[in-house]
Structures are given as structure tokens and as C-alpha cells.
Amino acid sequence: MQSPGSGDGLRLTFYCKDPDSKTKDDCPSFYRTDRGSWVVQGNRQGESVAVQLHALRDDETFVEIPEALAERFVHMYVEERYGIDLGQAAVRVAQGRTRDPQA
């Protein structure tokens, strides 16, 4: 799925969503851009969170995403980019076959 940006020409391609989400469309997600960057869709948070951020510029914002989505993103990205299945590496570590985080 691609969607046009807000007048700046940025184009998004859906990458992954929260695996624990119950709905099909409205859930925290990652999108790849045509600029080699990422857009994250998540839950807005208020001022009490904003004051904890470091040097938030006027043109920046923030969202909260569930840990399951971050984990899914990392697994998918590492497998796509480096050809390493982190799921299998985690199984080997858990079984005691290797302690090497590069496995």
C-alpha cells in the first residue's frame, strides 16, 4: 500500500504492524519511505511525555508503539537487510547451542 505525503512528495509503503493488534487497519505500524527513512504510526501521548524527550524540535512529534511491534520490525529488518533470521538465532541461544549474539 502506498499513499501520497502531505504535499512534500513523500511516499510510504506499509512494512509491518503490531502483531498483537486486533483490528486490520488502525494499529501501530511501520512504513518505509521512498527517501530511505521510516515513518512510525502509533498512539499520541501528552505533554507529560513530551517534557521527557531530548531536544524535541517544533517540527518533530512522537508516538508510542508496543514492544511487540518494535520486536517485529527488528526481526523483519535484520532478515531482509542481513539475511539473518533472529527467531532461529534466539532459539539456538535459548537451547544453549551458542552464546554468540551474532549467531
N, C-alpha and C positions, 0 to 999 in steps of 0.2 A: 504494500500500500504506500503510495506516495501522495504527499499533499503539498500545495504551494505554501511558501513562507508568507510573512506579513509584509509584502512589498519589498523585501530585500533580496529576493531571488533564492533564498534558502529552500532546498528541497529535502524532505525527510523520507526515509524508508524504515518501516517498522522492523525492529530487531528481536525483541523479546518482551514478555510481560511477566508480572508476578505469577509464579506457578501456583500460588495458593488463592488466586483471585477466583471469585465465584461467578463473576459476570464476564461476558465476552469482550465488551468494548471499553468500559470505563474503569480502567485499573492502572496502577503504576506500570510504566513501560519505559524501555529504552528505544531510541530511534537513531539511526545512522544518518548523517547529513552528507550532502554532496561536496562538502568542504573538508572532509576527513575529520569531523568532530562529532560530538554526540549531544542529543537533546534528551533530557530525562523528564518524564511525566510523573508527578507524584502528588501527595497531599500538601496543600498550603499550610504553613504554620504562621504563628503570630509574632508580635514584637518581642515577646519573652525569648523566643528562639533567635530572632534577628540580632539582638544585642550580644549574643554569644559568638557570633561569626566574626572572623578576622577580616577587616577592611572591605566590607560589603559596599561596592560602588553603587551609585544611583541607577546605573543601567544593568545591575545584576539582581537576580532573585534566587530563591532557594525553595526546595521541596523536600519532603521526607519520603523515602522509599523503604519498603520492608527488606529485611536482611535476605529473605529468600530470593528477591529479585536481584540484589547485588551478587549473590552467590551464583545465580543462574547466568547472569551477564558474564561474570568472570569465567565460568566454565565454558560457555559458548565462545567467548572471545579467544581464550587461550587455545581451544581446539581449532578454531578457524585460522588463527594467526600463526600458531606454532605447531599445530598437528599433535598436541598433547591432550589426551583425554584425562582430565583431572579426576573424574569419577573413578576410573580404573586405578589411577595413582593413589587415590585416597584408600581404596580397597587394599592395595598392596601394603601401604603403610599400616593400616589397621590390622592386617594379618601378620605384621612383623617381618615381611619379606625384605623391606628396605626402610631405612630411616632418612634417606636422601630426599629432600624436598624437591629436587629436580626430576625425580622419577615420574 
